Amino acid sequence: MHTGLACVEFFYYMWGVDVDKLTVTTHNLGVDHSWLTLSGHHGERWWPAHVSVSLTNNTDRVRTHLYS
């Protein structure tokens, strides 16, 4: 892993009444930093996502979470 800017790319599908939110965060030494939060219904299709995150040191971890 490196420090500096990194790009996280993925596709997401958020369709239906049970969809709550999608988040992309970095986690380091017990502290989370949110880079993207999407919520609610986004239609019946796959969407591309490109998120730039800043990594401060080699212990940073990128996390994605989908809540329903």
Gaussian input, Z-matrix of N, CA and C with variables (Angstrom, degrees):
# hf/3-21g

backbone

0 1
 N
 C     1     B1
 C     2     B2     1     A1
 N     3     B3     2     A2     1     D1
 C     4     B4     3     A3     2     D2
 C     5     B5     4     A4     3     D3
 N     6     B6     5     A5     4     D4
 C     7     B7     6     A6     5     D5
 C     8     B8     7     A7     6     D6
 N     9     B9     8     A8     7     D7
 C    10    B10     9     A9     8     D8
 C    11    B11    10    A10     9     D9
 N    12    B12    11    A11    10    D10
 C    13    B13    12    A12    11    D11
 C    14    B14    13    A13    12    D12
 N    15    B15    14    A14    13    D13
 C    16    B16    15    A15    14    D14
 C    17    B17    16    A16    15    D15
 N    18    B18    17    A17    16    D16
 C    19    B19    18    A18    17    D17
 C    20    B20    19    A19    18    D18
 N    21    B21    20    A20    19    D19
 C    22    B22    21    A21    20    D20
 C    23    B23    22    A22    21    D21
 N    24    B24    23    A23    22    D22
 C    25    B25    24    A24    23    D23
 C    26    B26    25    A25    24    D24
 N    27    B27    26    A26    25    D25
 C    28    B28    27    A27    26    D26
 C    29    B29    28    A28    27    D27
 N    30    B30    29    A29    28    D28
 C    31    B31    30    A30    29    D29
 C    32    B32    31    A31    30    D30
 N    33    B33    32    A32    31    D31
 C    34    B34    33    A33    32    D32
 C    35    B35    34    A34    33    D33
 N    36    B36    35    A35    34    D34
 C    37    B37    36    A36    35    D35
 C    38    B38    37    A37    36    D36
 N    39    B39    38    A38    37    D37
 C    40    B40    39    A39    38    D38
 C    41    B41    40    A40    39    D39
 N    42    B42    41    A41    40    D40
 C    43    B43    42    A42    41    D41
 C    44    B44    43    A43    42    D42
 N    45    B45    44    A44    43    D43
 C    46    B46    45    A45    44    D44
 C    47    B47    46    A46    45    D45
 N    48    B48    47    A47    46    D46
 C    49    B49    48    A48    47    D47
 C    50    B50    49    A49    48    D48
 N    51    B51    50    A50    49    D49
 C    52    B52    51    A51    50    D50
 C    53    B53    52    A52    51    D51
 N    54    B54    53    A53    52    D52
 C    55    B55    54    A54    53    D53
 C    56    B56    55    A55    54    D54
 N    57    B57    56    A56    55    D55
 C    58    B58    57    A57    56    D56
 C    59    B59    58    A58    57    D57
 N    60    B60    59    A59    58    D58
 C    61    B61    60    A60    59    D59
 C    62    B62    61    A61    60    D60
 N    63    B63    62    A62    61    D61
 C    64    B64    63    A63    62    D62
 C    65    B65    64    A64    63    D63
 N    66    B66    65    A65    64    D64
 C    67    B67    66    A66    65    D65
 C    68    B68    67    A67    66    D66
 N    69    B69    68    A68    67    D67
 C    70    B70    69    A69    68    D68
 C    71    B71    70    A70    69    D69
 N    72    B72    71    A71    70    D70
 C    73    B73    72    A72    71    D71
 C    74    B74    73    A73    72    D72
 N    75    B75    74    A74    73    D73
 C    76    B76    75    A75    74    D74
 C    77    B77    76    A76    75    D75
 N    78    B78    77    A77    76    D76
 C    79    B79    78    A78    77    D77
 C    80    B80    79    A79    78    D78
 N    81    B81    80    A80    79    D79
 C    82    B82    81    A81    80    D80
 C    83    B83    82    A82    81    D81
 N    84    B84    83    A83    82    D82
 C    85    B85    84    A84    83    D83
 C    86    B86    85    A85    84    D84
 N    87    B87    86    A86    85    D85
 C    88    B88    87    A87    86    D86
 C    89    B89    88    A88    87    D87
 N    90    B90    89    A89    88    D88
 C    91    B91    90    A90    89    D89
 C    92    B92    91    A91    90    D90
 N    93    B93    92    A92    91    D91
 C    94    B94    93    A93    92    D92
 C    95    B95    94    A94    93    D93
 N    96    B96    95    A95    94    D94
 C    97    B97    96    A96    95    D95
 C    98    B98    97    A97    96    D96
 N    99    B99    98    A98    97    D97
 C   100   B100    99    A99    98    D98
 C   101   B101   100   A100    99    D99
 N   102   B102   101   A101   100   D100
 C   103   B103   102   A102   101   D101
 C   104   B104   103   A103   102   D102
 N   105   B105   104   A104   103   D103
 C   106   B106   105   A105   104   D104
 C   107   B107   106   A106   105   D105
 N   108   B108   107   A107   106   D106
 C   109   B109   108   A108   107   D107
 C   110   B110   109   A109   108   D108
 N   111   B111   110   A110   109   D109
 C   112   B112   111   A111   110   D110
 C   113   B113   112   A112   111   D111
 N   114   B114   113   A113   112   D112
 C   115   B115   114   A114   113   D113
 C   116   B116   115   A115   114   D114
 N   117   B117   116   A116   115   D115
 C   118   B118   117   A117   116   D116
 C   119   B119   118   A118   117   D117
 N   120   B120   119   A119   118   D118
 C   121   B121   120   A120   119   D119
 C   122   B122   121   A121   120   D120
 N   123   B123   122   A122   121   D121
 C   124   B124   123   A123   122   D122
 C   125   B125   124   A124   123   D123
 N   126   B126   125   A125   124   D124
 C   127   B127   126   A126   125   D125
 C   128   B128   127   A127   126   D126
 N   129   B129   128   A128   127   D127
 C   130   B130   129   A129   128   D128
 C   131   B131   130   A130   129   D129
 N   132   B132   131   A131   130   D130
 C   133   B133   132   A132   131   D131
 C   134   B134   133   A133   132   D132
 N   135   B135   134   A134   133   D133
 C   136   B136   135   A135   134   D134
 C   137   B137   136   A136   135   D135
 N   138   B138   137   A137   136   D136
 C   139   B139   138   A138   137   D137
 C   140   B140   139   A139   138   D138
 N   141   B141   140   A140   139   D139
 C   142   B142   141   A141   140   D140
 C   143   B143   142   A142   141   D141
 N   144   B144   143   A143   142   D142
 C   145   B145   144   A144   143   D143
 C   146   B146   145   A145   144   D144
 N   147   B147   146   A146   145   D145
 C   148   B148   147   A147   146   D146
 C   149   B149   148   A148   147   D147
 N   150   B150   149   A149   148   D148
 C   151   B151   150   A150   149   D149
 C   152   B152   151   A151   150   D150
 N   153   B153   152   A152   151   D151
 C   154   B154   153   A153   152   D152
 C   155   B155   154   A154   153   D153
 N   156   B156   155   A155   154   D154
 C   157   B157   156   A156   155   D155
 C   158   B158   157   A157   156   D156
 N   159   B159   158   A158   157   D157
 C   160   B160   159   A159   158   D158
 C   161   B161   160   A160   159   D159
 N   162   B162   161   A161   160   D160
 C   163   B163   162   A162   161   D161
 C   164   B164   163   A163   162   D162
 N   165   B165   164   A164   163   D163
 C   166   B166   165   A165   164   D164
 C   167   B167   166   A166   165   D165
 N   168   B168   167   A167   166   D166
 C   169   B169   168   A168   167   D167
 C   170   B170   169   A169   168   D168
 N   171   B171   170   A170   169   D169
 C   172   B172   171   A171   170   D170
 C   173   B173   172   A172   171   D171
 N   174   B174   173   A173   172   D172
 C   175   B175   174   A174   173   D173
 C   176   B176   175   A175   174   D174
 N   177   B177   176   A176   175   D175
 C   178   B178   177   A177   176   D176
 C   179   B179   178   A178   177   D177
 N   180   B180   179   A179   178   D178
 C   181   B181   180   A180   179   D179
 C   182   B182   181   A181   180   D180
 N   183   B183   182   A182   181   D181
 C   184   B184   183   A183   182   D182
 C   185   B185   184   A184   183   D183
 N   186   B186   185   A185   184   D184
 C   187   B187   186   A186   185   D185
 C   188   B188   187   A187   186   D186
 N   189   B189   188   A188   187   D187
 C   190   B190   189   A189   188   D188
 C   191   B191   190   A190   189   D189
 N   192   B192   191   A191   190   D190
 C   193   B193   192   A192   191   D191
 C   194   B194   193   A193   192   D192
 N   195   B195   194   A194   193   D193
 C   196   B196   195   A195   194   D194
 C   197   B197   196   A196   195   D195
 N   198   B198   197   A197   196   D196
 C   199   B199   198   A198   197   D197
 C   200   B200   199   A199   198   D198
 N   201   B201   200   A200   199   D199
 C   202   B202   201   A201   200   D200
 C   203   B203   202   A202   201   D201

   B1=1.4423
   B2=1.5242
   B3=1.2982
   B4=1.4549
   B5=1.5187
   B6=1.3006
   B7=1.4515
   B8=1.5212
   B9=1.3175
   B10=1.4548
   B11=1.5196
   B12=1.3173
   B13=1.4617
   B14=1.5185
   B15=1.3189
   B16=1.4648
   B17=1.5209
   B18=1.3125
   B19=1.4619
   B20=1.5249
   B21=1.3233
   B22=1.4597
   B23=1.5203
   B24=1.3228
   B25=1.4624
   B26=1.5174
   B27=1.3260
   B28=1.4642
   B29=1.5229
   B30=1.3274
   B31=1.4541
   B32=1.5217
   B33=1.3328
   B34=1.4644
   B35=1.5254
   B36=1.3237
   B37=1.4656
   B38=1.5184
   B39=1.3177
   B40=1.4629
   B41=1.5260
   B42=1.3096
   B43=1.4560
   B44=1.5092
   B45=1.3195
   B46=1.4533
   B47=1.5196
   B48=1.3129
   B49=1.4675
   B50=1.5258
   B51=1.3359
   B52=1.4602
   B53=1.5294
   B54=1.3244
   B55=1.4597
   B56=1.5306
   B57=1.3187
   B58=1.4560
   B59=1.5218
   B60=1.3484
   B61=1.4677
   B62=1.5163
   B63=1.3248
   B64=1.4565
   B65=1.5240
   B66=1.3427
   B67=1.4560
   B68=1.5167
   B69=1.3250
   B70=1.4614
   B71=1.5256
   B72=1.3311
   B73=1.4586
   B74=1.5252
   B75=1.3198
   B76=1.4592
   B77=1.5214
   B78=1.3284
   B79=1.4550
   B80=1.5224
   B81=1.3209
   B82=1.4615
   B83=1.5171
   B84=1.3108
   B85=1.4638
   B86=1.5260
   B87=1.3298
   B88=1.4528
   B89=1.5101
   B90=1.3274
   B91=1.4706
   B92=1.5295
   B93=1.3426
   B94=1.4618
   B95=1.5276
   B96=1.3260
   B97=1.4606
   B98=1.5268
   B99=1.3263
   B100=1.4592
   B101=1.5268
   B102=1.3387
   B103=1.4679
   B104=1.5245
   B105=1.3252
   B106=1.4680
   B107=1.5093
   B108=1.3305
   B109=1.4610
   B110=1.5149
   B111=1.3169
   B112=1.4655
   B113=1.5205
   B114=1.3204
   B115=1.4596
   B116=1.5207
   B117=1.3395
   B118=1.4526
   B119=1.5218
   B120=1.2994
   B121=1.4572
   B122=1.5309
   B123=1.3422
   B124=1.4710
   B125=1.5233
   B126=1.3080
   B127=1.4566
   B128=1.5208
   B129=1.3074
   B130=1.4598
   B131=1.5322
   B132=1.3300
   B133=1.4646
   B134=1.5210
   B135=1.3249
   B136=1.4618
   B137=1.5255
   B138=1.3371
   B139=1.4540
   B140=1.5278
   B141=1.3403
   B142=1.4691
   B143=1.5293
   B144=1.3195
   B145=1.4675
   B146=1.5178
   B147=1.3108
   B148=1.4631
   B149=1.5240
   B150=1.3229
   B151=1.4588
   B152=1.5283
   B153=1.3216
   B154=1.4646
   B155=1.5244
   B156=1.3180
   B157=1.4633
   B158=1.5247
   B159=1.3111
   B160=1.4601
   B161=1.5242
   B162=1.3204
   B163=1.4569
   B164=1.5247
   B165=1.3238
   B166=1.4624
   B167=1.5272
   B168=1.3113
   B169=1.4689
   B170=1.5286
   B171=1.3079
   B172=1.4704
   B173=1.5211
   B174=1.3390
   B175=1.4623
   B176=1.5260
   B177=1.3362
   B178=1.4655
   B179=1.5231
   B180=1.3227
   B181=1.4631
   B182=1.5258
   B183=1.3280
   B184=1.4470
   B185=1.5241
   B186=1.3373
   B187=1.4677
   B188=1.5199
   B189=1.3213
   B190=1.4599
   B191=1.5226
   B192=1.3228
   B193=1.4617
   B194=1.5277
   B195=1.3286
   B196=1.4684
   B197=1.5232
   B198=1.3146
   B199=1.4631
   B200=1.5204
   B201=1.3265
   B202=1.4733
   B203=1.5043
   A1=108.98
   A2=116.99
   A3=121.94
   A4=110.75
   A5=116.68
   A6=121.09
   A7=109.29
   A8=116.96
   A9=121.86
   A10=111.18
   A11=117.16
   A12=121.49
   A13=111.19
   A14=115.32
   A15=122.13
   A16=107.67
   A17=116.42
   A18=121.48
   A19=109.07
   A20=115.57
   A21=122.11
   A22=106.35
   A23=117.11
   A24=121.49
   A25=109.46
   A26=116.22
   A27=121.51
   A28=108.80
   A29=116.10
   A30=122.78
   A31=108.11
   A32=116.45
   A33=119.84
   A34=110.25
   A35=114.67
   A36=123.32
   A37=106.34
   A38=116.65
   A39=120.98
   A40=108.39
   A41=115.30
   A42=121.24
   A43=109.13
   A44=117.35
   A45=122.03
   A46=112.84
   A47=114.22
   A48=120.30
   A49=112.69
   A50=118.12
   A51=121.07
   A52=113.56
   A53=117.75
   A54=121.00
   A55=108.73
   A56=116.38
   A57=120.37
   A58=110.09
   A59=117.92
   A60=118.85
   A61=111.48
   A62=114.18
   A63=124.62
   A64=106.61
   A65=116.94
   A66=120.22
   A67=110.76
   A68=115.12
   A69=122.77
   A70=105.80
   A71=116.51
   A72=121.66
   A73=110.26
   A74=115.28
   A75=120.02
   A76=106.47
   A77=115.50
   A78=121.62
   A79=108.55
   A80=116.38
   A81=121.02
   A82=109.91
   A83=115.74
   A84=122.67
   A85=112.14
   A86=116.42
   A87=121.54
   A88=116.07
   A89=117.51
   A90=121.10
   A91=109.07
   A92=116.21
   A93=122.16
   A94=109.72
   A95=116.13
   A96=122.29
   A97=107.44
   A98=116.70
   A99=121.80
   A100=110.92
   A101=116.43
   A102=122.32
   A103=111.87
   A104=117.40
   A105=120.85
   A106=108.34
   A107=116.55
   A108=122.48
   A109=107.88
   A110=116.37
   A111=122.93
   A112=106.90
   A113=117.32
   A114=119.07
   A115=110.58
   A116=114.16
   A117=121.36
   A118=114.56
   A119=113.10
   A120=124.52
   A121=110.05
   A122=117.99
   A123=122.36
   A124=112.67
   A125=117.30
   A126=120.03
   A127=112.33
   A128=114.75
   A129=122.12
   A130=110.72
   A131=115.38
   A132=121.20
   A133=109.72
   A134=115.98
   A135=122.65
   A136=108.51
   A137=117.06
   A138=123.38
   A139=109.55
   A140=117.84
   A141=119.67
   A142=110.00
   A143=115.65
   A144=121.01
   A145=108.49
   A146=115.81
   A147=123.84
   A148=106.46
   A149=116.45
   A150=121.24
   A151=108.91
   A152=117.15
   A153=121.31
   A154=108.39
   A155=116.10
   A156=121.07
   A157=108.95
   A158=115.49
   A159=121.31
   A160=108.66
   A161=116.28
   A162=121.73
   A163=107.81
   A164=116.66
   A165=120.37
   A166=113.14
   A167=116.97
   A168=119.55
   A169=109.57
   A170=117.21
   A171=121.50
   A172=114.33
   A173=118.52
   A174=119.73
   A175=112.30
   A176=119.00
   A177=122.09
   A178=110.06
   A179=116.01
   A180=122.30
   A181=108.50
   A182=117.53
   A183=122.59
   A184=107.89
   A185=116.10
   A186=121.52
   A187=110.13
   A188=115.90
   A189=121.40
   A190=107.38
   A191=116.18
   A192=121.42
   A193=108.05
   A194=115.41
   A195=121.61
   A196=107.03
   A197=116.05
   A198=122.23
   A199=108.69
   A200=115.42
   A201=119.05
   A202=109.61
   D1=154.37
   D2=-178.69
   D3=-123.67
   D4=170.98
   D5=173.31
   D6=-102.68
   D7=162.91
   D8=-177.47
   D9=106.86
   D10=-159.25
   D11=-179.65
   D12=-82.61
   D13=140.60
   D14=175.03
   D15=-135.07
   D16=151.12
   D17=178.92
   D18=-108.84
   D19=126.50
   D20=175.16
   D21=-103.72
   D22=121.48
   D23=-179.19
   D24=-121.46
   D25=135.72
   D26=179.56
   D27=-162.55
   D28=170.78
   D29=173.72
   D30=-112.72
   D31=145.25
   D32=177.84
   D33=-132.96
   D34=154.75
   D35=-178.23
   D36=-133.41
   D37=107.04
   D38=-177.94
   D39=-122.91
   D40=87.65
   D41=-177.66
   D42=-131.81
   D43=136.11
   D44=175.31
   D45=117.70
   D46=166.22
   D47=-176.38
   D48=-75.33
   D49=-19.00
   D50=-178.31
   D51=-88.26
   D52=-0.31
   D53=-178.64
   D54=-75.95
   D55=129.65
   D56=178.38
   D57=-108.52
   D58=-76.34
   D59=-179.68
   D60=-154.85
   D61=161.10
   D62=176.49
   D63=-124.59
   D64=132.42
   D65=178.44
   D66=-129.65
   D67=149.04
   D68=169.95
   D69=-121.84
   D70=122.90
   D71=-178.90
   D72=-132.84
   D73=160.02
   D74=165.79
   D75=-109.43
   D76=149.56
   D77=-177.86
   D78=-130.53
   D79=127.67
   D80=178.63
   D81=-150.43
   D82=124.06
   D83=175.87
   D84=52.25
   D85=44.20
   D86=176.81
   D87=81.11
   D88=3.84
   D89=-178.05
   D90=-115.82
   D91=129.26
   D92=176.23
   D93=-101.46
   D94=141.53
   D95=173.36
   D96=-125.51
   D97=124.35
   D98=-177.86
   D99=-85.95
   D100=130.77
   D101=179.25
   D102=-110.69
   D103=-23.86
   D104=-179.52
   D105=-154.69
   D106=135.35
   D107=171.06
   D108=-137.01
   D109=122.53
   D110=174.84
   D111=-118.84
   D112=143.40
   D113=179.37
   D114=-139.89
   D115=154.61
   D116=175.76
   D117=80.12
   D118=-174.17
   D119=-176.85
   D120=-74.32
   D121=128.97
   D122=-179.87
   D123=-117.96
   D124=13.95
   D125=177.83
   D126=97.34
   D127=162.98
   D128=-175.66
   D129=-89.16
   D130=68.96
   D131=177.53
   D132=-163.99
   D133=166.58
   D134=175.76
   D135=-88.41
   D136=135.54
   D137=179.60
   D138=-116.74
   D139=140.16
   D140=174.07
   D141=-81.18
   D142=147.82
   D143=175.04
   D144=-133.44
   D145=139.33
   D146=177.35
   D147=-133.04
   D148=114.36
   D149=-175.86
   D150=-122.86
   D151=123.56
   D152=173.92
   D153=-88.43
   D154=127.37
   D155=178.00
   D156=-122.92
   D157=151.16
   D158=178.33
   D159=-102.20
   D160=122.26
   D161=178.16
   D162=-102.14
   D163=123.20
   D164=-173.72
   D165=-91.64
   D166=-25.03
   D167=176.85
   D168=-162.01
   D169=179.04
   D170=-173.68
   D171=-73.01
   D172=-2.17
   D173=177.84
   D174=-99.81
   D175=-1.03
   D176=176.17
   D177=-64.36
   D178=141.93
   D179=175.74
   D180=-127.89
   D181=135.20
   D182=175.87
   D183=-93.69
   D184=131.35
   D185=-178.95
   D186=-126.12
   D187=141.66
   D188=170.00
   D189=-119.39
   D190=140.85
   D191=179.96
   D192=-136.72
   D193=136.42
   D194=173.59
   D195=-118.13
   D196=121.47
   D197=-178.69
   D198=-106.95
   D199=137.26
   D200=175.37
   D201=-134.20

